[in-house]
Amino acid sequence: MNKLLILSREEKTYHQLLQQAQLPDIEIASDPAQAEIVLADPPLVTSHLPSLTNLDWLQSTFAGVDSLTTPELRQDYQLTNVRGIFGQQISEYVLGYTISYSRHFSHYHEQQKNACWSPKPYQSLLDKTIVILGTGSIGSHLAHSCKALGLTIYGVNRTGIPPRDSQFHQVFHLAELKQALSMADIVVSTLPKTEQTINLLDQNTLCHCQHALLFSVGRGEVVEQSGLLAALEIGSLSHAFLDVFPSEPLDQQHPYWHHPKITVTPHIAAVSFPEQVFEIFKENYLRWRDGFNLRNIIDFDKGY
């Protein structure tokens, strides 16, 4: 029997899903050292890696696995993440906040408290330009959603090559980031944390924006704090919607909390619904058992 260890905040749900699925030749490991397979939230499994002496494959329940790809940690196993399930949620977050901001919904909510009837001018999203940093499954899904609303959609990635079946009007190489940002009404970072992306959005790059909205929904390390605050101060950015941060939870004394041009959300733009994660795990388990290549394998050198 193949031994599985589950380390997750949703451990109880995953146990139920495993029981319902009745996957062949698998059972829960009574001793972590016996586990060949681990299904885990990356932050919860990091400290257990040295004791997982029989580990062959680790299925992350998150898309982001940077806590497992640091050089000091072992990399002698197959690591897979979850992809293709967060695009819908990220699209809802980005477009929901964008529409609320542009149509002044919070303003009218406050007006209603005072029985105040005072229309405020607004602009449609039609023909606005969105620049999506990262053209993987999340960025591509967001591009598809934006197309239905009539936005012009630009992507930025490390190759400058559009993904298959692309909805992007144009994709820029990461070296052309400043050019792309100069055309943006909305900027969305879905980027992973890598050596190339840490502090990518700093004062040097954000100053090329012109009153844009910024969404940070990938990894928090992509946005450099002082550069962001400076861009908001000079008006390069009109507002920033921040869902991810280098250190979470965000410190209660952090300047973001009370900044009038920043909206902070507690890493909820997209969450790993166990039912969706388990479907990915189930397919990968059957591949692993039968000796086929796993889906969504992480390249430890690239970090994604």
KEFILO-998811 format. One record per residue (C-alpha): chain; y, x, z. Coordinates in steps of 0.25 Angstrom, whole numbers, plus 5000, padded with zeros to 4 digits. Layout:
<sites>
+---+------+------+------+
! c !   py !   px !   pz !
+---+------+------+------+
! A !    Y !    X !    Z !
...
+---+------+------+------+
</sites>
This chain:
<sites>
+---+------+------+------+
! c !   py !   px !   pz !
+---+------+------+------+
! A ! 5000 ! 5000 ! 5000 !
! A ! 5014 ! 5004 ! 4997 !
! A ! 5023 ! 5006 ! 5010 !
! A ! 5037 ! 5000 ! 5010 !
! A ! 5048 ! 5002 ! 5020 !
! A ! 5060 ! 4992 ! 5020 !
! A ! 5073 ! 4997 ! 5027 !
! A ! 5084 ! 4986 ! 5024 !
! A ! 5093 ! 4977 ! 5031 !
! A ! 5085 ! 4966 ! 5024 !
! A ! 5072 ! 4971 ! 5028 !
! A ! 5067 ! 4958 ! 5033 !
! A ! 5070 ! 4951 ! 5019 !
! A ! 5064 ! 4963 ! 5011 !
! A ! 5051 ! 4961 ! 5020 !
! A ! 5051 ! 4946 ! 5016 !
! A ! 5053 ! 4949 ! 5002 !
! A ! 5042 ! 4960 ! 5002 !
! A ! 5032 ! 4950 ! 5008 !
! A ! 5036 ! 4939 ! 4998 !
! A ! 5034 ! 4948 ! 4986 !
! A ! 5020 ! 4953 ! 4990 !
! A ! 5022 ! 4966 ! 4982 !
! A ! 5009 ! 4973 ! 4980 !
! A ! 5004 ! 4985 ! 4988 !
! A ! 5016 ! 4986 ! 4997 !
! A ! 5018 ! 4985 ! 5012 !
! A ! 5028 ! 4988 ! 5023 !
! A ! 5027 ! 5002 ! 5028 !
! A ! 5024 ! 5003 ! 5043 !
! A ! 5029 ! 5017 ! 5044 !
! A ! 5041 ! 5022 ! 5036 !
! A ! 5034 ! 5035 ! 5032 !
! A ! 5024 ! 5026 ! 5025 !
! A ! 5034 ! 5020 ! 5016 !
! A ! 5033 ! 5023 ! 5001 !
! A ! 5044 ! 5013 ! 4998 !
! A ! 5056 ! 5009 ! 5005 !
! A ! 5065 ! 4997 ! 5002 !
! A ! 5078 ! 5000 ! 5010 !
! A ! 5093 ! 4999 ! 5011 !
! A ! 5098 ! 5013 ! 5009 !
! A ! 5106 ! 5015 ! 5021 !
! A ! 5094 ! 5011 ! 5030 !
! A ! 5084 ! 5020 ! 5024 !
! A ! 5091 ! 5033 ! 5023 !
! A ! 5087 ! 5038 ! 5037 !
! A ! 5073 ! 5034 ! 5035 !
! A ! 5071 ! 5043 ! 5023 !
! A ! 5065 ! 5055 ! 5030 !
! A ! 5054 ! 5046 ! 5036 !
! A ! 5050 ! 5039 ! 5023 !
! A ! 5040 ! 5050 ! 5020 !
! A ! 5032 ! 5042 ! 5010 !
! A ! 5044 ! 5036 ! 5002 !
! A ! 5043 ! 5035 ! 4987 !
! A ! 5053 ! 5024 ! 4984 !
! A ! 5065 ! 5018 ! 4991 !
! A ! 5071 ! 5005 ! 4985 !
! A ! 5085 ! 5003 ! 4990 !
! A ! 5090 ! 4989 ! 4993 !
! A ! 5104 ! 4994 ! 4989 !
! A ! 5110 ! 4998 ! 4976 !
! A ! 5117 ! 5010 ! 4983 !
! A ! 5108 ! 5021 ! 4988 !
! A ! 5118 ! 5032 ! 4990 !
! A ! 5113 ! 5033 ! 5005 !
! A ! 5100 ! 5037 ! 5000 !
! A ! 5104 ! 5047 ! 4989 !
! A ! 5112 ! 5057 ! 4997 !
! A ! 5106 ! 5071 ! 4995 !
! A ! 5102 ! 5074 ! 5009 !
! A ! 5092 ! 5062 ! 5008 !
! A ! 5078 ! 5063 ! 5002 !
! A ! 5076 ! 5059 ! 4988 !
! A ! 5062 ! 5060 ! 4986 !
! A ! 5059 ! 5046 ! 4983 !
! A ! 5063 ! 5035 ! 4973 !
! A ! 5075 ! 5027 ! 4976 !
! A ! 5079 ! 5014 ! 4970 !
! A ! 5090 ! 5004 ! 4972 !
! A ! 5093 ! 4990 ! 4968 !
! A ! 5101 ! 4987 ! 4956 !
! A ! 5104 ! 4975 ! 4947 !
! A ! 5106 ! 4966 ! 4959 !
! A ! 5120 ! 4969 ! 4963 !
! A ! 5128 ! 4966 ! 4951 !
! A ! 5130 ! 4951 ! 4953 !
! A ! 5135 ! 4953 ! 4968 !
! A ! 5145 ! 4964 ! 4964 !
! A ! 5150 ! 4955 ! 4952 !
! A ! 5152 ! 4944 ! 4962 !
! A ! 5160 ! 4953 ! 4972 !
! A ! 5169 ! 4960 ! 4961 !
! A ! 5172 ! 4947 ! 4953 !
! A ! 5173 ! 4938 ! 4966 !
! A ! 5183 ! 4948 ! 4972 !
! A ! 5190 ! 4950 ! 4959 !
! A ! 5192 ! 4935 ! 4956 !
! A ! 5196 ! 4932 ! 4971 !
! A ! 5207 ! 4944 ! 4970 !
! A ! 5212 ! 4940 ! 4956 !
! A ! 5213 ! 4925 ! 4959 !
! A ! 5219 ! 4927 ! 4973 !
! A ! 5208 ! 4919 ! 4980 !
! A ! 5211 ! 4925 ! 4994 !
! A ! 5226 ! 4922 ! 4992 !
! A ! 5223 ! 4907 ! 4990 !
! A ! 5213 ! 4907 ! 5002 !
! A ! 5225 ! 4911 ! 5010 !
! A ! 5234 ! 4901 ! 5004 !
! A ! 5225 ! 4890 ! 5007 !
! A ! 5226 ! 4893 ! 5022 !
! A ! 5241 ! 4889 ! 5021 !
! A ! 5240 ! 4878 ! 5010 !
! A ! 5248 ! 4887 ! 5001 !
! A ! 5248 ! 4883 ! 4986 !
! A ! 5252 ! 4896 ! 4979 !
! A ! 5245 ! 4900 ! 4966 !
! A ! 5245 ! 4915 ! 4963 !
! A ! 5244 ! 4921 ! 4949 !
! A ! 5231 ! 4928 ! 4945 !
! A ! 5224 ! 4934 ! 4933 !
! A ! 5210 ! 4931 ! 4927 !
! A ! 5200 ! 4942 ! 4927 !
! A ! 5199 ! 4940 ! 4912 !
! A ! 5202 ! 4953 ! 4905 !
! A ! 5203 ! 4961 ! 4917 !
! A ! 5196 ! 4974 ! 4917 !
! A ! 5185 ! 4978 ! 4927 !
! A ! 5180 ! 4993 ! 4928 !
! A ! 5166 ! 4994 ! 4934 !
! A ! 5162 ! 5007 ! 4940 !
! A ! 5147 ! 5008 ! 4938 !
! A ! 5140 ! 5001 ! 4926 !
! A ! 5126 ! 4999 ! 4933 !
! A ! 5120 ! 4986 ! 4936 !
! A ! 5131 ! 4981 ! 4946 !
! A ! 5143 ! 4986 ! 4936 !
! A ! 5136 ! 4980 ! 4924 !
! A ! 5134 ! 4966 ! 4931 !
! A ! 5148 ! 4966 ! 4936 !
! A ! 5152 ! 4969 ! 4921 !
! A ! 5144 ! 4957 ! 4916 !
! A ! 5151 ! 4948 ! 4927 !
! A ! 5164 ! 4953 ! 4923 !
! A ! 5162 ! 4951 ! 4908 !
! A ! 5161 ! 4936 ! 4911 !
! A ! 5175 ! 4935 ! 4917 !
! A ! 5181 ! 4943 ! 4905 !
! A ! 5184 ! 4956 ! 4912 !
! A ! 5184 ! 4969 ! 4904 !
! A ! 5174 ! 4978 ! 4910 !
! A ! 5173 ! 4993 ! 4910 !
! A ! 5163 ! 5001 ! 4917 !
! A ! 5162 ! 5015 ! 4922 !
! A ! 5150 ! 5024 ! 4924 !
! A ! 5145 ! 5038 ! 4924 !
! A ! 5141 ! 5038 ! 4909 !
! A ! 5151 ! 5029 ! 4902 !
! A ! 5139 ! 5022 ! 4896 !
! A ! 5139 ! 5007 ! 4897 !
! A ! 5126 ! 5001 ! 4903 !
! A ! 5117 ! 4993 ! 4894 !
! A ! 5121 ! 4978 ! 4891 !
! A ! 5135 ! 4982 ! 4896 !
! A ! 5146 ! 4972 ! 4899 !
! A ! 5156 ! 4984 ! 4900 !
! A ! 5167 ! 4984 ! 4890 !
! A ! 5167 ! 4999 ! 4892 !
! A ! 5161 ! 5009 ! 4901 !
! A ! 5168 ! 5022 ! 4906 !
! A ! 5163 ! 5035 ! 4910 !
! A ! 5166 ! 5038 ! 4925 !
! A ! 5175 ! 5049 ! 4920 !
! A ! 5183 ! 5038 ! 4914 !
! A ! 5185 ! 5031 ! 4927 !
! A ! 5200 ! 5032 ! 4927 !
! A ! 5201 ! 5026 ! 4913 !
! A ! 5193 ! 5014 ! 4917 !
! A ! 5200 ! 5012 ! 4930 !
! A ! 5213 ! 5011 ! 4923 !
! A ! 5209 ! 4999 ! 4916 !
! A ! 5203 ! 4991 ! 4928 !
! A ! 5207 ! 4978 ! 4934 !
! A ! 5195 ! 4979 ! 4942 !
! A ! 5187 ! 4991 ! 4946 !
! A ! 5173 ! 4990 ! 4952 !
! A ! 5165 ! 5002 ! 4958 !
! A ! 5150 ! 4999 ! 4958 !
! A ! 5147 ! 5014 ! 4958 !
! A ! 5136 ! 5021 ! 4966 !
! A ! 5140 ! 5033 ! 4975 !
! A ! 5138 ! 5046 ! 4968 !
! A ! 5145 ! 5059 ! 4968 !
! A ! 5153 ! 5054 ! 4955 !
! A ! 5157 ! 5041 ! 4962 !
! A ! 5161 ! 5045 ! 4976 !
! A ! 5176 ! 5043 ! 4977 !
! A ! 5177 ! 5040 ! 4962 !
! A ! 5187 ! 5029 ! 4965 !
! A ! 5198 ! 5037 ! 4971 !
! A ! 5213 ! 5038 ! 4969 !
! A ! 5211 ! 5046 ! 4957 !
! A ! 5203 ! 5035 ! 4950 !
! A ! 5209 ! 5023 ! 4956 !
! A ! 5223 ! 5026 ! 4953 !
! A ! 5219 ! 5023 ! 4938 !
! A ! 5217 ! 5008 ! 4942 !
! A ! 5228 ! 4998 ! 4940 !
! A ! 5228 ! 4987 ! 4950 !
! A ! 5213 ! 4986 ! 4949 !
! A ! 5204 ! 4979 ! 4959 !
! A ! 5193 ! 4989 ! 4964 !
! A ! 5179 ! 4985 ! 4969 !
! A ! 5170 ! 4995 ! 4976 !
! A ! 5156 ! 4989 ! 4976 !
! A ! 5147 ! 5001 ! 4973 !
! A ! 5148 ! 5013 ! 4983 !
! A ! 5160 ! 5014 ! 4992 !
! A ! 5161 ! 5029 ! 4990 !
! A ! 5166 ! 5027 ! 4976 !
! A ! 5180 ! 5022 ! 4981 !
! A ! 5188 ! 5033 ! 4988 !
! A ! 5196 ! 5027 ! 4999 !
! A ! 5210 ! 5034 ! 4998 !
! A ! 5210 ! 5032 ! 4983 !
! A ! 5207 ! 5017 ! 4985 !
! A ! 5218 ! 5015 ! 4995 !
! A ! 5228 ! 5023 ! 4986 !
! A ! 5224 ! 5015 ! 4974 !
! A ! 5227 ! 5002 ! 4981 !
! A ! 5240 ! 5007 ! 4987 !
! A ! 5245 ! 5011 ! 4973 !
! A ! 5240 ! 4999 ! 4966 !
! A ! 5229 ! 5005 ! 4957 !
! A ! 5220 ! 4995 ! 4964 !
! A ! 5224 ! 4981 ! 4968 !
! A ! 5213 ! 4979 ! 4977 !
! A ! 5199 ! 4985 ! 4981 !
! A ! 5187 ! 4977 ! 4985 !
! A ! 5178 ! 4987 ! 4992 !
! A ! 5163 ! 4983 ! 4996 !
! A ! 5157 ! 4997 ! 4998 !
! A ! 5162 ! 5009 ! 5006 !
! A ! 5158 ! 5024 ! 5009 !
! A ! 5155 ! 5020 ! 5023 !
! A ! 5150 ! 5006 ! 5027 !
! A ! 5154 ! 4997 ! 5035 !
! A ! 5169 ! 5001 ! 5032 !
! A ! 5175 ! 5006 ! 5045 !
! A ! 5184 ! 4995 ! 5052 !
! A ! 5196 ! 5005 ! 5051 !
! A ! 5195 ! 5007 ! 5036 !
! A ! 5208 ! 5005 ! 5029 !
! A ! 5201 ! 4996 ! 5018 !
! A ! 5199 ! 4985 ! 5028 !
! A ! 5214 ! 4981 ! 5029 !
! A ! 5219 ! 4985 ! 5016 !
! A ! 5225 ! 4974 ! 5008 !
! A ! 5220 ! 4978 ! 4995 !
! A ! 5205 ! 4981 ! 4999 !
! A ! 5194 ! 4971 ! 5001 !
! A ! 5182 ! 4976 ! 5009 !
! A ! 5169 ! 4970 ! 5009 !
! A ! 5157 ! 4975 ! 5017 !
! A ! 5147 ! 4980 ! 5005 !
! A ! 5144 ! 4966 ! 5001 !
! A ! 5147 ! 4966 ! 4986 !
! A ! 5132 ! 4966 ! 4983 !
! A ! 5121 ! 4966 ! 4993 !
! A ! 5106 ! 4968 ! 4991 !
! A ! 5099 ! 4955 ! 4992 !
! A ! 5085 ! 4958 ! 4996 !
! A ! 5079 ! 4948 ! 4986 !
! A ! 5085 ! 4956 ! 4975 !
! A ! 5082 ! 4970 ! 4981 !
! A ! 5068 ! 4966 ! 4983 !
! A ! 5066 ! 4962 ! 4968 !
! A ! 5070 ! 4976 ! 4964 !
! A ! 5061 ! 4982 ! 4975 !
! A ! 5049 ! 4973 ! 4970 !
! A ! 5050 ! 4978 ! 4956 !
! A ! 5052 ! 4992 ! 4960 !
! A ! 5040 ! 4992 ! 4970 !
! A ! 5031 ! 4987 ! 4959 !
! A ! 5036 ! 4998 ! 4950 !
! A ! 5034 ! 5008 ! 4961 !
! A ! 5020 ! 5003 ! 4964 !
! A ! 5016 ! 5004 ! 4949 !
! A ! 5022 ! 5017 ! 4946 !
! A ! 5034 ! 5013 ! 4938 !
! A ! 5048 ! 5018 ! 4938 !
! A ! 5057 ! 5011 ! 4949 !
! A ! 5069 ! 5004 ! 4945 !
! A ! 5083 ! 5008 ! 4950 !
! A ! 5079 ! 5022 ! 4954 !
! A ! 5090 ! 5030 ! 4961 !
! A ! 5094 ! 5044 ! 4955 !
! A ! 5096 ! 5052 ! 4968 !
! A ! 5105 ! 5062 ! 4961 !
! A ! 5114 ! 5051 ! 4955 !
! A ! 5114 ! 5042 ! 4968 !
! A ! 5111 ! 5030 ! 4960 !
+---+------+------+------+
</sites>
